[in-house]
Amino acid sequence: MLYRDCHQGAEDRLGLSGLIDHGRFQTIDAASRLYAWADAVLDALEQRGDSLPKLRLARALGLLDDPKWWGLAEIDFRGNSPRHRVIARFAKEGLWRSLWSFNWDCILENTLEQIGLPKRRPAFETPWEKDHYAIHLHSVYFPATIHPRGLVVHKPHGCVRALRVADIAERDGDLDKAEALSYRLMIGERELKDRSADTKAIKEDGLFASQLGSAVPATLNMILGWSLGEESLMKQLEVCVNYMGTRIAILDPTFSGGHERLRLCLPAAVDQSQVHFKLDFLDCPNRDDIFLWQQSLYTLERLECVNGGTALLDRNGNHWRSTVAECPRETFFCAWADEFLPVWTRLCWSAGLVEAEKMRSHRIDLERRDEHIPLGYNHVARPDLQAAITMLERIPGLGRDINVKDWPGGLFYEPNQTLVVPLPCWGDINELRALRPLVDALRRQLGYVQRLAVWPLDKTATCSDDKRSQHLVERLAALMPVPEFADPGNIRIIHSMEEVSHASH
């Protein structure tokens, strides 16, 4: 699509209109036309004597300033997609050894920062498995190895952030830096097939190959939406997977020739059904569904661990695990794990209700929409998770008719349009600013809410302290953006969702 939509404008900006024969690209597979065209453009720029042809092409294609490459357009208002959000949360949980991205955009990096993994180590010590990330793109300007608690994001095909740094370097007169960073943009067909004769790329490609050799063998490798068509990288990857104990999971709409070759390299005799998880962009499942499902399974695992290894049931005795036994399109629990639980844990920690000396409440960044508190951190008591279990045990019908996707931190009972806000009622709450995502959602969708209720939750039971419950009502009312719900008298107190479902419609 980049070739189809942008080639003419790019040629005009580069002064190449009418100089490139597009007829030869029509016999090439549509997905490969961009790379063949890029070779023709780069050749033309080099013949013209341009010392930074890739930087010129990147500018002409809009990679330096088009909002879509920066996570500012064609994506959810919060700046990330479900798959990026789950990948980033799993990173903070310490579940990834490393991440490899062959995209030029910086959506993944944005999301890592939004969930609380900054690009540099934080000024204060945190207890999490991973507390920052670093990009490996060039050995001089981006580190190939970092602190053990840092997550390395490898980007062998280049990055728009690096291109912008290269652009600034050229303006400052540092042409060596500009060339080194812009050259990492992998966009030409020839270099994607074979870079062995490219003297400028040998050292940097060798570093990536070394990192690949330490990351891939004897681990589970998830390949998401990548056809494995790049011959130059494929040769290195084939060596890495030919190692006992290496496992591959290919998540893609089709099982392509590149995938077939990789499968044949594996020492174990596996077939397509054992490595390929088919995705569908129009029907279930797609990439977002896959990651939301994995997040649900991980969430259940962590909650069951807190629950002494016991399975979680709803109020009617139904197993919550039954709703995510297979990859679903949408279920209450998937949305609850994605939208409700992160807000809930952030609220409990920032309100000072979890005793964690290594992560004091004032260090929880409430300005970030998706700041994540790892579910796997079990070095302190987790009353936040115990109370979340209590909530699930008191929700009937596996959450039927309850919308949590559009109300982060709340439970919206759709039949009678009641918004229920669970609030922790043990200890003294410092603040409720962690509910800002819910308040923002309420501002956008206020017309849908007919009633507002507070559900006070203790660590292992619903709260029976009327005075404390009323205090929670008053604190919530103070956050409300409209007079009706800013009046505590218009907010009721409940002790289970059944009270809401039995209320008059």
C-alpha angles and dihedrals in degrees: 000000000000090000093045096047103034112027097091095047091045092052090049092052091047094047092243100118111144093006098095123071107226094180091084092058094059092075091053124090108270092240091056100046094089092059095046090047091048090056090053092049094047091048090052092049093048091049087053089056099252110159094198104042096154093052090050091051092047091053092048092051092051096244091137099051113010105114094223091068090053099049092254100111140033090028138084117297091252090064100248142070126233092258093051090045094053093044089053094047091049088051091057089047088058095243098129125071089198141330126235119199125184093184123102095214124094099222091116092051091048090053093049088055093047093055091049107270104122124197091249131040111277118253091242130051116261128194097225125116089239123026104171143006137225131200119234105206105122128012095228103044102027123037120247092200127029143167114319090247091055123093116225116219108197116206107179093167096057137257137247091229090058090047090055090050088050090051091053091046091055091051089050091051096250096131095165091059092043091052095045094052099039092046089065089071103109105205109125123094094225095054092047089057101042133356098165093109094046105102093190091057101042098087097044094042088050090057091051090048090051091051090047090052092056097041104046110044119091094003139097109261121197114205108196120191096332118128093201090231097140104103095194092059095034092065091057094044093051090060092050097050093049089085127105113256095026112133129193130201114186115199107190141123091244138025101235135190092268091054090048092055092049092050091053090055094061113104092222118075100247129158133211094272090061098052107025124081106188117226128196123200093204102038137028128327113036130158094277091049091052094054095042087052092051090048090052092052091048091048091051091049092052094045092048088051090054087046091060094262092300121138117251119245132188124232091277094051095257118146113245089209089065090070093060101034087116130023104282130199093227133342133168091249094051091053092041091055092046103040111015107037097051090053091045095051091044089051094050094047096044091047090059095246096125115068103224114146093189092056111036118196096251090061094064104104106227093176091074113081094217106031103160130215107202113244090206095063101109102160091104134038110278107213088160091064093040089056090047089056089051089054093052090048090056099046112097128217096018089287097304112174092013117119116203099153095078097036109055107202094013141082113226113199101206102197093068098015096241118159111210118197113197111210130185112248103186117099127354116309114228095197146335099220089120086075091069093109088056093047090049090051090049091054090053097045104027093132091067095060118088098163136022125207137178120219108199111207128193123197095271105005144024112279118267096184104106094190093053091045091053090050089056090052090053092048091051092046089056089062096050117114096211132058095237095062094032085073108086088209089069094056116082128204120233135180100202139012089250088073088060095046091050092051119105115276 
